[in-house]
Amino acid sequence: MRDELAVKKAIFNMGGAKMAGQFLDVSTSAIGKWARNGVIPNLEKAQLVAQESGFSLASLRPRFEQKAI
């Protein structure tokens, strides 16, 4: 899923910004920044969001797409 709204939808699936922030140990303002920018820059946090929300890691970090070696 290459969707600019993927981060917003993933956060919604986790119960919203407040619940996601508590689960990830980050502020709700950080969650809001991720949603506005459409990317989760921290790999570990993005992996947790992917596991909990059912979204792929690539959809949550589109700018950091892995290249095949």
C-alpha positions in Angstrom: 0.0 0.0 0.0 1.7 3.2 -1.2 -0.8 5.6 0.4 0.0 9.0 2.0 -2.7 8.3 4.5 -1.2 4.9 5.6 0.3 6.4 8.8 -3.0 8.0 9.8 -4.9 4.8 9.2 -2.4 2.8 11.1 -2.6 5.1 14.1 -6.4 4.9 13.9 -6.1 1.1 13.9 -4.1 1.3 17.1 -6.9 3.2 18.8 -5.9 6.8 18.0 -3.0 9.1 18.7 -3.3 9.0 22.5 -3.3 5.2 22.7 -0.6 4.8 20.1 1.5 7.4 21.9 1.2 5.6 25.2 2.0 2.2 23.5 5.0 3.6 21.7 6.1 5.9 24.6 6.1 9.0 22.5 4.0 12.2 22.7 0.8 12.7 20.9 2.4 15.7 19.1 5.0 13.3 17.7 2.2 11.0 16.5 0.6 14.0 14.8 3.8 15.0 13.1 4.2 11.5 11.7 0.6 11.6 10.4 1.1 15.0 8.8 4.3 14.0 7.2 3.1 10.5 6.2 6.1 8.7 7.5 7.4 7.2 10.7 11.2 8.1 10.7 12.2 5.8 13.6 12.6 2.3 12.4 11.8 0.6 15.7 8.6 2.6 16.2 7.6 2.0 12.7 8.1 -1.8 13.2 5.9 -1.7 16.3 3.2 0.3 14.5 3.3 -2.2 11.6 2.9 -5.1 13.9 0.0 -3.6 15.9 -1.9 -2.0 13.0 -1.6 -4.6 10.3 0.1 -2.2 7.9 3.3 -3.0 6.1 6.5 -1.4 7.2 7.1 -0.1 3.7 3.8 1.8 3.7 4.8 3.5 7.0 8.3 4.5 5.9 7.9 5.1 2.1 10.9 7.5 2.0 13.2 4.8 3.4 12.2 2.1 1.0 14.7 -0.7 1.0 16.7 -1.3 -2.2 17.5 -4.9 -3.2 21.2 -5.7 -3.0 
